[in-house]
Amino acid sequence: MPRPCSRPEHLPLTDSTPLVVAGHSVGELGAAGIAGVLTPDAAVTLAAVRGREMAAACALEPTGMSAVLGGAEDEVLSAIEAAGIYPANRNGAGQIVAAGSVEGLEKFAAAPPAKARIIPLSVAGAFHTTYMAPAEAALAAVASGITPADPHRILLSNLDGTAVPTGRAMLRRLVAQVTAPVRWDLCMQTMADLGVTRDHRAGAGWDVGRPGQAGAEGCRDRHREHTG
């Protein structure tokens, strides 16, 4: 069973702990802090700017997100593309979050992929898509004034699930992630490849699965909240 979510300072970490760190979406800022890339003040500053500017971007035009459970992945991705929307989160086999214009999401829901269940999410807009470009630009301006450190633990990136070797590379990825899909499926695959068998979670929110889990059962059916 997974351990309950905890505050980061309560995590059982020591300098000798072999640890892989990853965060989902905005959780990457916390992960970067735990890995030593960002100071707590820098992480909070970036989180505040990110949240404010994403909210502003959401107000520019009506957009949203919908969770897609089940269906063949290729068919789901093809249907998303055909509707003119984006696969914003790929959380694991069996669960993808589509995002885009309200019109596009309605078109997608009207002709869903075979054996797929679509759940509209109560969110402000289409996070991790090009609709967030103004927020990415604003975050980049603030990030340019931050000097990151290199990670002292294995730190995975949502962009492609790979370990990021330098702090500067991670900071660039944190900025780019605002408009890029979250590839949590690849992060989980990397953790499984590295032999991760236990996890400890920090923070609150919906559960997107554990290392080595596949299928919808590995991505708990909690889709009422999403903060981008």
N, CA, C and O of each residue as an XYZ file, in Angstrom:
912
protein
N       0.841     -1.198      0.000
C       0.000      0.000      0.000
C       0.877      1.249      0.000
O       1.922      1.263      0.652
N       0.473      2.298     -0.720
C       1.247      3.532     -0.709
C       1.137      4.212      0.639
O       0.123      4.077      1.324
N       2.167      4.939      1.022
C       2.115      5.692      2.248
C       1.275      6.939      2.039
O       1.184      7.447      0.922
N       0.650      7.444      3.124
C      -0.148      8.654      2.978
C       0.717      9.823      2.529
O       1.930      9.828      2.740
N       0.081     10.814      1.907
C       0.808     12.009      1.512
C       1.325     12.732      2.751
O       0.645     12.780      3.776
N       2.526     13.293      2.657
C       3.167     13.962      3.781
C       3.695     15.309      3.344
O       3.815     15.592      2.152
N       4.011     16.138      4.330
C       4.727     17.365      4.030
C       6.165     17.000      3.682
O       6.712     16.062      4.262
N       6.797     17.725      2.740
C       8.153     17.375      2.321
C       9.140     17.254      3.464
O      10.002     16.376      3.441
N       9.030     18.140      4.494
C       9.999     18.094      5.577
C       9.845     16.855      6.447
O      10.722     16.552      7.256
N       8.738     16.139      6.289
C       8.515     14.931      7.075
C       8.948     13.666      6.344
O       8.827     12.566      6.883
N       9.447     13.812      5.127
C       9.896     12.649      4.376
C      11.169     12.086      5.007
O      12.030     12.851      5.441
N      11.301     10.740      5.066
C      12.455     10.115      5.715
C      13.688     10.127      4.816
O      14.095      9.085      4.302
N      14.283     11.304      4.627
C      15.412     11.449      3.716
C      16.703     11.647      4.491
O      16.723     12.329      5.515
N      17.771     11.053      4.004
C      19.115     11.320      4.493
C      20.002     11.507      3.282
O      19.607     11.174      2.165
N      21.201     12.037      3.488
C      22.095     12.272      2.361
C      22.492     10.983      1.663
O      22.854     10.995      0.486
N      22.426      9.864      2.388
C      22.846      8.592      1.801
C      21.691      7.806      1.196
O      21.895      6.720      0.653
N      20.459      8.358      1.288
C      19.304      7.643      0.754
C      19.348      7.602     -0.769
O      19.339      8.655     -1.407
N      19.397      6.403     -1.375
C      19.294      6.334     -2.842
C      17.861      6.654     -3.228
O      16.947      5.889     -2.920
N      17.659      7.767     -3.893
C      16.303      8.258     -4.072
C      16.083      8.783     -5.473
O      16.941      9.446     -6.055
N      14.917      8.472     -5.996
C      14.462      9.045     -7.258
C      13.349     10.022     -6.922
O      12.425      9.676     -6.186
N      13.421     11.222     -7.443
C      12.440     12.258     -7.142
C      11.727     12.662     -8.424
O      12.356     12.865     -9.462
N      10.408     12.775     -8.337
C       9.621     13.230     -9.484
C       8.367     13.918     -8.973
O       7.841     13.564     -7.918
N       7.895     14.892     -9.718
C       6.653     15.565     -9.364
C       5.764     15.684    -10.579
O       6.254     15.842    -11.696
N       4.457     15.609    -10.374
C       3.501     15.690    -11.469
C       3.062     17.135    -11.658
O       2.518     17.747    -10.739
N       3.299     17.685    -12.856
C       2.872     19.039    -13.186
C       3.517     20.048    -12.238
O       4.744     20.114    -12.162
N       2.719     20.838    -11.512
C       3.287     21.822    -10.595
C       4.100     21.146     -9.501
O       4.943     21.786     -8.872
N       3.858     19.864     -9.267
C       4.632     19.115     -8.286
C       6.101     19.008     -8.640
O       6.925     18.677     -7.787
N       6.441     19.291     -9.914
C       7.853     19.287    -10.291
C       8.647     20.351     -9.536
O       9.841     20.172     -9.295
N       8.012     21.439     -9.166
C       8.714     22.472     -8.413
C       9.108     21.946     -7.033
O      10.213     22.204     -6.558
N       8.204     21.210     -6.397
C       8.528     20.599     -5.118
C       9.616     19.556     -5.258
O      10.515     19.466     -4.422
N       9.531     18.761     -6.329
C      10.549     17.738     -6.572
C      11.915     18.388     -6.787
O      12.928     17.893     -6.293
N      11.936     19.494     -7.525
C      13.195     20.195     -7.750
C      13.763     20.733     -6.444
O      14.980     20.788     -6.266
N      12.882     21.128     -5.532
C      13.344     21.579     -4.226
C      13.942     20.441     -3.413
O      15.005     20.597     -2.811
N      13.266     19.297     -3.394
C      13.763     18.142     -2.655
C      15.101     17.670     -3.216
O      15.974     17.227     -2.469
N      15.255     17.766     -4.534
C      16.499     17.325     -5.176
C      17.620     18.348     -5.045
O      18.749     18.085     -5.459
N      17.321     19.515     -4.473
C      18.353     20.521     -4.261
C      18.548     21.496     -5.403
O      19.446     22.336     -5.350
N      17.723     21.402     -6.435
C      17.868     22.298     -7.587
C      17.393     23.708     -7.243
O      18.028     24.690     -7.626
N      16.286     23.807     -6.527
C      15.706     25.096     -6.159
C      15.704     25.264     -4.648
O      15.498     24.299     -3.912
N      15.931     26.485     -4.185
C      15.723     26.785     -2.774
C      14.217     26.839     -2.515
O      13.441     27.017     -3.455
N      13.790     26.690     -1.262
C      12.354     26.813     -0.979
C      11.776     28.142     -1.467
O      10.674     28.176     -2.014
N      12.519     29.237     -1.269
C      12.017     30.546     -1.717
C      11.859     30.587     -3.231
O      10.876     31.128     -3.738
N      12.820     30.019     -3.956
C      12.735     30.019     -5.413
C      11.562     29.178     -5.894
O      10.848     29.574     -6.815
N      11.361     28.017     -5.273
C      10.258     27.138     -5.668
C       8.909     27.815     -5.440
O       8.018     27.737     -6.285
N       8.765     28.478     -4.293
C       7.509     29.167     -3.983
C       7.287     30.339     -4.940
O       6.170     30.562     -5.407
N       8.350     31.082     -5.228
C       8.241     32.202     -6.163
C       7.773     31.725     -7.535
O       6.860     32.305     -8.123
N       8.401     30.670     -8.039
C       8.019     30.147     -9.353
C       6.592     29.605     -9.338
O       5.847     29.790    -10.300
N       6.209     28.937     -8.251
C       4.852     28.402     -8.159
C       3.815     29.519     -8.177
O       2.766     29.392     -8.808
N       4.118     30.622     -7.475
C       3.177     31.746     -7.424
C       3.025     32.397     -8.798
O       1.911     32.684     -9.235
N       4.144     32.626     -9.470
C       4.091     33.230    -10.805
C       3.377     32.293    -11.773
O       2.525     32.717    -12.554
N       3.729     31.043    -11.710
C       3.114     30.041    -12.594
C       1.605     30.016    -12.428
O       0.866     30.047    -13.413
N       1.146     29.960    -11.187
C      -0.292     29.905    -10.933
C      -1.012     31.157    -11.385
O      -2.072     31.085    -12.007
N      -0.432     32.306    -11.070
C      -1.063     33.581    -11.447
C      -1.140     33.741    -12.953
O      -2.175     34.130    -13.494
N      -0.046     33.442    -13.624
C      -0.010     33.652    -15.072
C      -0.824     32.610    -15.837
O      -1.383     32.914    -16.891
N      -0.894     31.397    -15.319
C      -1.746     30.392    -15.960
C      -3.216     30.776    -15.813
O      -4.011     30.593    -16.735
N      -3.564     31.309    -14.645
C      -4.947     31.770    -14.449
C      -5.280     32.888    -15.432
O      -6.378     32.934    -15.987
N      -4.327     33.784    -15.640
C      -4.549     34.872    -16.598
C      -4.703     34.330    -18.012
O      -5.537     34.812    -18.778
N      -3.897     33.325    -18.358
C      -4.002     32.731    -19.691
C      -5.350     32.029    -19.874
O      -5.922     32.043    -20.964
N      -5.847     31.422    -18.808
C      -7.140     30.736    -18.884
C      -8.283     31.702    -19.185
O      -9.288     31.323    -19.787
N      -8.118     32.940    -18.761
C      -9.186     33.933    -18.943
C      -9.258     34.466    -20.365
O     -10.208     35.171    -20.706
N      -8.272     34.148    -21.208
C      -8.226     34.708    -22.553
C      -9.276     34.107    -23.481
O      -9.808     34.800    -24.349
N      -9.573     32.839    -23.305
C     -10.605     32.189    -24.115
C     -11.079     30.916    -23.426
O     -10.352     30.363    -22.601
N     -12.293     30.432    -23.746
C     -12.848     29.266    -23.060
C     -12.129     27.972    -23.448
O     -12.168     27.552    -24.604
N     -11.490     27.364    -22.490
C     -10.813     26.089    -22.705
C     -11.069     25.188    -21.507
O     -11.634     25.628    -20.505
N     -10.655     23.932    -21.606
C     -10.877     23.007    -20.508
C     -10.096     21.720    -20.690
O      -9.217     21.623    -21.547
N     -10.432     20.728    -19.866
C      -9.758     19.437    -19.895
C     -10.762     18.328    -19.604
O     -11.754     18.543    -18.907
N     -10.498     17.141    -20.142
C     -11.321     15.964    -19.874
C     -10.410     14.760    -19.702
O      -9.475     14.566    -20.477
N     -10.685     13.950    -18.681
C      -9.944     12.706    -18.489
C     -10.536     11.640    -19.405
O     -11.752     11.562    -19.582
N      -9.675     10.836    -19.973
C     -10.095      9.739    -20.843
C      -9.609      8.436    -20.221
O      -8.405      8.207    -20.102
N     -10.540      7.595    -19.829
C     -10.198      6.315    -19.221
C     -10.492      5.188    -20.196
O     -11.586      5.101    -20.754
N      -9.503      4.327    -20.394
C      -9.705      3.175    -21.266
C      -9.525      3.520    -22.729
O      -9.107      4.623    -23.084
N      -9.850      2.551    -23.568
C      -9.656      2.705    -25.005
C      -8.230      2.377    -25.403
O      -7.322      2.427    -24.573
N      -8.032      2.048    -26.652
C      -6.686      1.796    -27.163
C      -5.946      3.119    -27.278
O      -6.482      4.086    -27.820
N      -4.717      3.170    -26.773
C      -3.985      4.436    -26.723
C      -3.880      5.105    -28.088
O      -4.109      6.309    -28.204
N      -3.539      4.349    -29.111
C      -3.408      4.926    -30.449
C      -4.723      5.539    -30.922
O      -4.735      6.609    -31.531
N      -5.829      4.853    -30.636
C      -7.131      5.362    -31.053
C      -7.504      6.621    -30.271
O      -8.066      7.565    -30.825
N      -7.188      6.620    -28.989
C      -7.483      7.801    -28.164
C      -6.691      9.008    -28.661
O      -7.243     10.097    -28.818
N      -5.403      8.813    -28.906
C      -4.570      9.913    -29.375
C      -5.013     10.415    -30.745
O      -4.983     11.617    -31.006
N      -5.423      9.497    -31.622
C      -5.908      9.897    -32.948
C      -7.195     10.702    -32.842
O      -7.380     11.685    -33.560
N      -8.085     10.283    -31.946
C      -9.349     10.999    -31.767
C      -9.118     12.380    -31.174
O      -9.799     13.337    -31.542
N      -8.168     12.488    -30.264
C      -7.827     13.788    -29.683
C      -7.313     14.725    -30.770
O      -7.728     15.881    -30.850
N      -6.424     14.230    -31.591
C      -5.879     15.054    -32.677
C      -6.970     15.458    -33.656
O      -7.002     16.600    -34.114
N      -7.868     14.526    -33.981
C      -8.932     14.812    -34.933
C      -9.876     15.896    -34.423
O     -10.462     16.636    -35.214
N     -10.022     15.991    -33.118
C     -10.899     17.006    -32.530
C     -10.203     18.358    -32.392
O     -10.823     19.335    -31.972
N      -8.913     18.418    -32.744
C      -8.182     19.668    -32.661
C      -7.779     20.041    -31.244
O      -7.588     21.218    -30.937
N      -7.649     19.024    -30.369
C      -7.247     19.273    -28.982
C      -5.936     18.537    -28.707
O      -5.318     18.013    -29.633
N      -5.508     18.492    -27.446
C      -4.178     18.006    -27.127
C      -4.200     16.934    -26.030
O      -5.073     16.961    -25.163
N      -3.246     15.987    -26.057
C      -3.073     15.050    -24.937
C      -2.185     15.715    -23.889
O      -0.963     15.570    -23.927
N      -2.795     16.442    -22.954
C      -2.043     17.272    -22.019
C      -1.332     16.472    -20.940
O      -0.222     16.815    -20.535
N      -1.963     15.421    -20.484
C      -1.366     14.530    -19.474
C      -1.480     13.102    -19.964
O      -2.561     12.658    -20.353
N      -0.373     12.382    -19.947
C      -0.413     10.940    -20.215
C       0.065     10.277    -18.944
O       1.264     10.136    -18.703
N      -0.906      9.868    -18.130
C      -0.621      9.471    -16.752
C      -0.301      8.001    -16.572
O       0.150      7.595    -15.501
N      -0.520      7.213    -17.575
C      -0.259      5.785    -17.500
C      -1.173      5.087    -18.465
O      -2.163      5.661    -18.920
N      -0.848      3.840    -18.786
C      -1.688      3.087    -19.726
C      -3.121      3.083    -19.212
O      -3.393      2.652    -18.092
N      -4.022      3.565    -20.040
C      -5.423      3.576    -19.634
C      -5.938      4.920    -19.185
O      -7.135      5.049    -18.930
N      -5.075      5.954    -19.072
C      -5.572      7.261    -18.670
C      -4.785      8.381    -19.319
O      -3.577      8.516    -19.124
N      -5.495      9.174    -20.090
C      -4.943     10.346    -20.757
C      -5.875     11.515    -20.460
O      -7.091     11.336    -20.394
N      -5.319     12.702    -20.282
C      -6.145     13.894    -20.099
C      -6.050     14.740    -21.364
O      -4.968     15.165    -21.768
N      -7.198     14.973    -21.976
C      -7.269     15.793    -23.180
C      -7.560     17.236    -22.785
O      -8.271     17.491    -21.813
N      -7.006     18.173    -23.543
C      -7.207     19.588    -23.226
C      -7.295     20.400    -24.507
O      -6.717     20.042    -25.533
N      -8.029     21.498    -24.425
C      -8.145     22.366    -25.589
C      -9.367     23.253    -25.501
O      -9.885     23.510    -24.414
N      -9.818     23.711    -26.630
C     -10.988     24.590    -26.663
C     -12.228     23.838    -26.211
O     -12.314     22.617    -26.342
N     -13.181     24.580    -25.680
C     -14.444     23.963    -25.257
C     -15.115     23.295    -26.447
O     -15.662     22.199    -26.323
N     -15.074     23.954    -27.598
C     -15.672     23.386    -28.809
C     -14.992     22.065    -29.184
O     -15.665     21.096    -29.537
N     -13.671     22.031    -29.108
C     -12.953     20.817    -29.439
C     -13.243     19.688    -28.477
O     -13.378     18.538    -28.894
N     -13.340     19.996    -27.191
C     -13.656     18.974    -26.185
C     -15.063     18.418    -26.392
O     -15.302     17.224    -26.214
N     -15.985     19.296    -26.769
C     -17.353     18.839    -27.039
C     -17.377     17.927    -28.266
O     -18.081     16.917    -28.276
N     -16.619     18.277    -29.285
C     -16.517     17.445    -30.483
C     -15.935     16.078    -30.137
O     -16.405     15.053    -30.630
N     -14.914     16.071    -29.289
C     -14.274     14.825    -28.860
C     -15.254     13.954    -28.077
O     -15.335     12.747    -28.307
N     -15.995     14.563    -27.157
C     -16.942     13.814    -26.325
C     -18.108     13.273    -27.151
O     -18.695     12.249    -26.802
N     -18.444     13.961    -28.245
C     -19.573     13.521    -29.073
C     -19.241     12.269    -29.874
O     -20.147     11.542    -30.283
N     -17.969     12.006    -30.103
C     -17.553     10.811    -30.850
C     -16.352     10.191    -30.137
O     -15.238     10.214    -30.660
N     -16.576      9.637    -28.944
C     -15.454      9.128    -28.150
C     -14.826      7.878    -28.762
O     -15.486      7.156    -29.509
N     -13.558      7.617    -28.451
C     -12.912      6.394    -28.927
C     -13.615      5.166    -28.353
O     -14.237      5.240    -27.294
N     -13.517      4.056    -29.044
C     -14.153      2.824    -28.581
C     -13.645      2.430    -27.201
O     -12.447      2.496    -26.925
N     -14.558      2.023    -26.350
C     -14.247      1.514    -25.007
C     -13.586      2.551    -24.107
O     -12.915      2.197    -23.137
N     -13.771      3.812    -24.422
C     -13.211      4.878    -23.603
C     -14.318      5.624    -22.863
O     -15.412      5.818    -23.393
N     -14.023      6.037    -21.639
C     -14.953      6.832    -20.838
C     -14.357      8.225    -20.683
O     -13.196      8.363    -20.299
N     -15.139      9.251    -20.978
C     -14.657     10.624    -20.930
C     -15.293     11.338    -19.744
O     -16.512     11.333    -19.576
N     -14.434     11.958    -18.917
C     -14.901     12.644    -17.723
C     -14.447     14.098    -17.775
O     -13.258     14.367    -17.601
N     -15.359     15.048    -18.009
C     -14.971     16.465    -17.994
C     -14.418     16.850    -16.621
O     -14.959     16.433    -15.597
N     -13.368     17.626    -16.596
C     -12.738     18.042    -15.352
C     -13.126     19.473    -15.000
O     -13.287     20.325    -15.873
N     -13.273     19.714    -13.705
C     -13.606     21.060    -13.230
C     -12.325     21.871    -13.081
O     -11.799     22.023    -11.978
N     -11.836     22.383    -14.187
C     -10.597     23.159    -14.203
C     -10.832     24.471    -14.943
O     -11.837     24.648    -15.631
N      -9.884     25.379    -14.782
C     -10.049     26.717    -15.357
C      -9.707     26.792    -16.832
O     -10.182     27.685    -17.534
N      -8.878     25.857    -17.317
C      -8.477     25.966    -18.710
C      -7.642     24.793    -19.175
O      -7.550     23.771    -18.496
N      -7.035     24.951    -20.340
C      -6.277     23.879    -20.990
C      -4.806     23.955    -20.605
O      -3.986     24.489    -21.352
N      -4.478     23.415    -19.432
C      -3.103     23.421    -18.962
C      -2.225     22.514    -19.827
O      -2.706     21.563    -20.445
N      -0.953     22.825    -19.855
C       0.039     22.028    -20.598
C      -0.278     21.955    -22.097
O      -0.084     20.923    -22.741
N      -0.762     23.062    -22.625
C      -1.002     23.187    -24.066
C      -0.526     24.567    -24.510
O      -0.105     25.381    -23.689
N      -0.594     24.819    -25.798
C      -0.159     26.108    -26.329
C      -1.010     27.279    -25.822
O      -0.605     28.436    -25.929
N      -2.182     26.976    -25.274
C      -3.010     28.040    -24.706
C      -2.310     28.724    -23.525
O      -2.670     29.840    -23.152
N      -1.322     28.061    -22.945
C      -0.596     28.596    -21.797
C       0.683     29.335    -22.203
O       1.520     29.627    -21.349
N       0.844     29.639    -23.486
C       2.064     30.306    -23.958
C       2.355     31.617    -23.223
O       3.513     31.857    -22.883
N       1.361     32.482    -22.961
C       1.675     33.712    -22.222
C       2.240     33.427    -20.833
O       3.120     34.144    -20.357
N       1.733     32.377    -20.186
C       2.232     32.011    -18.857
C       3.667     31.497    -18.938
O       4.480     31.785    -18.060
N       3.976     30.748    -19.974
C       5.347     30.253    -20.143
C       6.321     31.426    -20.292
O       7.401     31.418    -19.701
N       5.940     32.426    -21.076
C       6.807     33.587    -21.284
C       7.035     34.339    -19.983
O       8.156     34.758    -19.695
N       5.983     34.513    -19.197
C       6.110     35.221    -17.924
C       6.977     34.440    -16.943
O       7.791     35.022    -16.225
N       6.802     33.131    -16.915
C       7.598     32.294    -16.015
C       9.067     32.306    -16.421
O       9.953     32.319    -15.566
N       9.323     32.301    -17.715
C      10.700     32.330    -18.207
C      11.411     33.601    -17.754
O      12.592     33.565    -17.411
N      10.695     34.719    -17.752
C      11.300     35.985    -17.344
C      11.732     35.939    -15.883
O      12.805     36.430    -15.532
N      10.901     35.352    -15.038
C      11.247     35.243    -13.610
C      12.342     34.197    -13.400
O      13.253     34.405    -12.599
N      12.257     33.085    -14.109
C      13.245     32.012    -13.963
C      14.642     32.471    -14.367
O      15.637     31.946    -13.868
N      14.721     33.447    -15.268
C      16.022     33.933    -15.725
C      16.822     34.568    -14.591
O      18.044     34.687    -14.689
N      16.156     34.971    -13.529
C      16.833     35.582    -12.391
C      17.167     34.606    -11.283
O      17.651     35.010    -10.225
N      16.917     33.323    -11.511
C      17.165     32.293    -10.495
C      18.401     31.480    -10.882
O      18.566     31.091    -12.039
N      19.253     31.234     -9.910
C      20.442     30.408    -10.134
C      20.206     29.042     -9.494
O      20.249     28.930     -8.269
N      19.958     28.001    -10.291
C      19.684     26.681     -9.726
C      20.988     25.942     -9.396
O      22.060     26.291     -9.890
N      20.870     24.928     -8.561
C      21.987     24.035     -8.267
C      21.752     22.717     -8.993
O      20.627     22.406     -9.384
N      22.805     21.955     -9.167
C      22.641     20.637     -9.779
C      21.974     19.683     -8.794
O      22.235     19.766     -7.594
N      21.123     18.781     -9.270
C      20.418     17.864     -8.364
C      21.370     16.908     -7.661
O      22.319     16.403     -8.262
N      21.102     16.662     -6.364
C      21.906     15.696     -5.630
C      21.162     14.368     -5.454
O      21.623     13.476     -4.741
N      20.026     14.254     -6.101
C      19.298     12.983     -6.197
C      18.846     12.822     -7.641
O      18.849     13.792     -8.399
N      18.464     11.631     -8.028
C      17.965     11.410     -9.387
C      16.649     12.164     -9.528
O      15.698     11.894     -8.794
N      16.586     13.094    -10.453
C      15.420     13.955    -10.643
C      14.860     13.733    -12.041
O      15.534     13.987    -13.039
N      13.631     13.260    -12.100
C      13.002     12.960    -13.381
C      12.188     14.138    -13.893
O      11.647     14.921    -13.112
N      12.110     14.255    -15.207
C      11.388     15.350    -15.853
C      10.095     14.863    -16.476
O      10.048     13.789    -17.077
N       9.047     15.659    -16.330
C       7.752     15.350    -16.953
C       7.805     15.412    -18.472
O       6.938     14.848    -19.140
N       8.802     16.082    -19.028
C       8.852     16.217    -20.480
C       9.028     14.874    -21.180
O       8.393     14.599    -22.198
N       9.915     14.034    -20.607
C      10.203     12.757    -21.267
C      10.531     11.620    -20.308
O      10.903     10.531    -20.746
N      10.399     11.857    -19.009
C      10.652     10.807    -18.031
C      12.115     10.536    -17.747
O      12.432      9.608    -17.003
N      13.024     11.325    -18.323
C      14.454     11.069    -18.134
C      14.983     11.810    -16.913
O      14.383     12.776    -16.442
N      16.132     11.331    -16.406
C      16.818     12.016    -15.315
C      17.530     13.242    -15.867
O      18.185     13.174    -16.906
N      17.399     14.352    -15.171
C      17.986     15.614    -15.627
C      19.301     15.832    -14.877
O      19.304     15.841    -13.646
N      20.413     16.008    -15.585
C      21.721     16.045    -14.921
C      22.101     17.371    -14.281
O      22.892     17.394    -13.338
N      21.552     18.479    -14.777
C      21.971     19.792    -14.263
C      20.771     20.626    -13.841
O      19.651     20.437    -14.315
N      21.049     21.559    -12.928
C      19.990     22.446    -12.467
C      19.491     23.369    -13.557
O      18.292     23.630    -13.647
N      20.392     23.866    -14.385
C      19.975     24.771    -15.459
C      19.061     24.065    -16.458
O      18.093     24.646    -16.950
N      19.381     22.804    -16.750
C      18.525     22.043    -17.662
C      17.149     21.829    -17.048
O      16.137     21.908    -17.744
N      17.107     21.556    -15.743
C      15.822     21.341    -15.091
C      15.003     22.620    -15.060
O      13.788     22.587    -15.256
N      15.662     23.749    -14.816
C      14.932     25.014    -14.787
C      14.322     25.313    -16.153
O      13.181     25.765    -16.236
N      15.074     25.063    -17.223
C      14.522     25.257    -18.568
C      13.312     24.353    -18.792
O      12.320     24.767    -19.392
N      13.403     23.125    -18.310
C      12.303     22.187    -18.490
C      11.081     22.590    -17.662
O       9.948     22.424    -18.114
N      11.300     23.113    -16.470
C      10.181     23.563    -15.642
C       9.393     24.667    -16.341
O       8.166     24.717    -16.250
N      10.099     25.540    -17.034
C       9.433     26.615    -17.782
C       8.698     26.037    -18.995
O       7.531     26.353    -19.227
N       9.380     25.200    -19.758
C       8.784     24.629    -20.974
C       7.584     23.743    -20.662
O       6.698     23.576    -21.501
N       7.551     23.174    -19.456
C       6.487     22.239    -19.107
C       5.119     22.906    -19.052
O       4.093     22.230    -19.130
N       5.098     24.217    -18.920
C       3.825     24.939    -18.848
C       2.990     24.711    -20.113
O       1.762     24.665    -20.045
N       3.655     24.567    -21.266
C       2.926     24.346    -22.518
C       3.153     22.945    -23.095
O       2.682     22.646    -24.192
N       3.859     22.101    -22.376
C       4.183     20.760    -22.882
C       3.396     19.693    -22.133
O       3.062     19.880    -20.963
N       3.095     18.579    -22.788
C       2.357     17.496    -22.122
C       3.132     16.914    -20.947
O       4.359     16.831    -20.985
N       2.418     16.515    -19.913
C       3.016     15.812    -18.781
C       3.102     14.335    -19.132
O       2.079     13.675    -19.311
N       4.312     13.818    -19.229
C       4.507     12.401    -19.533
C       4.799     11.626    -18.244
O       5.898     11.109    -18.045
N       3.795     11.562    -17.388
C       3.946     10.819    -16.131
C       4.102      9.325    -16.396
O       4.712      8.606    -15.605
N       3.551      8.870    -17.505
C       3.723      7.459    -17.868
C       5.199      7.124    -18.054
O       5.652      6.051    -17.657
N       5.944      8.040    -18.657
C       7.370      7.805    -18.871
C       8.155      7.934    -17.570
O       9.145      7.229    -17.372
N       7.724      8.825    -16.684
C       8.361      8.917    -15.368
C       8.190      7.613    -14.603
O       9.145      7.113    -14.009
N       6.982      7.059    -14.614
C       6.747      5.794    -13.916
C       7.542      4.656    -14.541
O       8.027      3.773    -13.834
N       7.676      4.674    -15.861
C       8.446      3.625    -16.517
C       9.919      3.716    -16.116
O      10.567      2.697    -15.875
N      10.445      4.945    -16.046
C      11.831      5.123    -15.626
C      12.026      4.641    -14.195
O      13.023      3.988    -13.888
N      11.079      4.960    -13.320
C      11.183      4.485    -11.937
C      11.182      2.965    -11.872
O      11.949      2.365    -11.119
N      10.319      2.353    -12.665
C      10.286      0.889    -12.700
C      11.607      0.335    -13.229
O      12.121     -0.655    -12.709
N      12.156      0.976    -14.266
C      13.435      0.524    -14.836
C      14.568      0.656    -13.829
O      15.507     -0.139    -13.842
N      14.485      1.665    -12.948
C      15.518      1.880    -11.938
C      15.335      0.991    -10.716
O      16.154      1.007     -9.797
N      14.255      0.215    -10.712
C      14.029     -0.708     -9.608
C      13.317     -0.122     -8.416
O      13.389     -0.672     -7.317
N      12.621      1.001     -8.614
C      11.880      1.606     -7.510
C      10.728      0.689     -7.112
O       9.923      0.296     -7.957
N      10.649      0.350     -5.829
C       9.584     -0.535     -5.343
C       8.760      0.099     -4.233
O       7.696     -0.416     -3.889
N       9.229      1.205     -3.665
C       8.489      1.883     -2.598
C       8.406      3.357     -2.931
O       9.328      3.928     -3.514
N       7.292      3.967     -2.557
C       7.162      5.395     -2.801
C       6.620      6.094     -1.574
O       5.892      5.503     -0.777
N       6.977      7.349     -1.432
C       6.467      8.193     -0.357
C       6.063      9.512     -0.989
O       6.855     10.138     -1.694
N       4.841      9.932     -0.741
C       4.290     11.082     -1.454
C       4.170     12.289     -0.563
O       3.867     12.175      0.624
N       4.406     13.432     -1.134
C       4.298     14.692     -0.412
C       3.229     15.548     -1.059
O       3.119     15.600     -2.284
N       2.443     16.218     -0.236
C       1.424     17.111     -0.766
C       0.075     16.431     -0.877
O      -0.090     15.257     -0.543
N      -0.877     17.203     -1.354
C      -2.241     16.706     -1.498
C      -2.638     16.723     -2.953
O      -1.985     17.365     -3.775
N      -3.710     16.019     -3.274
C      -4.192     16.037     -4.650
C      -4.570     14.656     -5.130
O      -4.618     13.705     -4.351
N      -4.836     14.554     -6.415
C      -5.289     13.283     -6.962
C      -4.110     12.384     -7.251
O      -2.995     12.847     -7.491
N      -4.375     11.091     -7.225
C      -3.351     10.063     -7.313
C      -3.238      9.602     -8.761
O      -4.227      9.169     -9.352
N      -2.048      9.691     -9.332
C      -1.879      9.317    -10.734
C      -1.082      8.041    -10.906
O      -0.528      7.794    -11.977
N      -1.017      7.230     -9.865
C      -0.388      5.927    -10.042
C       0.972      5.820     -9.396
O       1.552      6.806     -8.938
N       1.472      4.581     -9.370
C       2.727      4.262     -8.716
C       3.655      3.571     -9.699
O       3.194      3.044    -10.712
N       4.973      3.561     -9.418
C       5.909      2.895    -10.314
C       5.525      1.441    -10.547
O       5.207      0.708     -9.611
N       5.559      1.042    -11.801
C       5.282     -0.342    -12.133
C       3.823     -0.653    -12.354
O       3.488     -1.744    -12.815
N       2.932      0.296    -12.031
C       1.517      0.056    -12.248
C       1.133      0.444    -13.660
O       1.647      1.418    -14.208
N       0.234     -0.314    -14.241
C      -0.264      0.004    -15.572
C      -1.771     -0.154    -15.556
O      -2.346     -0.763    -14.654
N      -2.390      0.408    -16.573
C      -3.830      0.305    -16.675
C      -4.518      1.340    -15.812
O      -3.879      2.040    -15.027
N      -5.813      1.427    -15.966
C      -6.569      2.438    -15.247
C      -6.484      2.242    -13.748
O      -6.610      3.208    -12.996
N      -6.267      0.982    -13.281
C      -6.189      0.752    -11.860
C      -4.958      1.424    -11.260
O      -4.924      1.681    -10.056
N      -3.959      1.708    -12.067
C      -2.761      2.377    -11.581
C      -2.908      3.873    -11.551
O      -2.000      4.569    -11.096
N      -4.005      4.384    -12.014
C      -4.276      5.824    -12.003
C      -5.631      6.015    -11.366
O      -6.649      6.011    -12.059
N      -5.661      6.183    -10.049
C      -6.894      6.190     -9.293
C      -7.946      7.112     -9.902
O      -7.630      8.146    -10.489
N      -9.189      6.712     -9.747
C     -10.279      7.437    -10.389
C     -10.646      8.678     -9.575
O     -11.752      8.779     -9.044
N      -9.697      9.631     -9.482
C      -9.941     10.881     -8.793
C      -9.674     12.000     -9.788
O      -8.525     12.396     -9.986
N     -10.703     12.500    -10.399
C     -10.516     13.483    -11.470
C     -11.259     14.785    -11.186
O     -11.398     15.631    -12.069
N     -11.733     14.941     -9.956
C     -12.510     16.138     -9.686
C     -11.630     17.372     -9.534
O     -12.092     18.497     -9.719
N     -10.355     17.156     -9.196
C      -9.485     18.297     -8.984
C      -8.242     18.173     -9.856
O      -7.664     17.096    -10.003
N      -7.851     19.300    -10.423
C      -6.595     19.321    -11.176
C      -6.128     20.757    -11.183
O      -6.896     21.660    -11.512
N      -4.872     20.979    -10.822
C      -4.386     22.347    -10.700
C      -3.402     22.705    -11.792
O      -2.793     23.774    -11.747
N      -3.234     21.826    -12.781
C      -2.349     22.169    -13.866
C      -0.905     21.966    -13.487
O      -0.013     22.212    -14.300
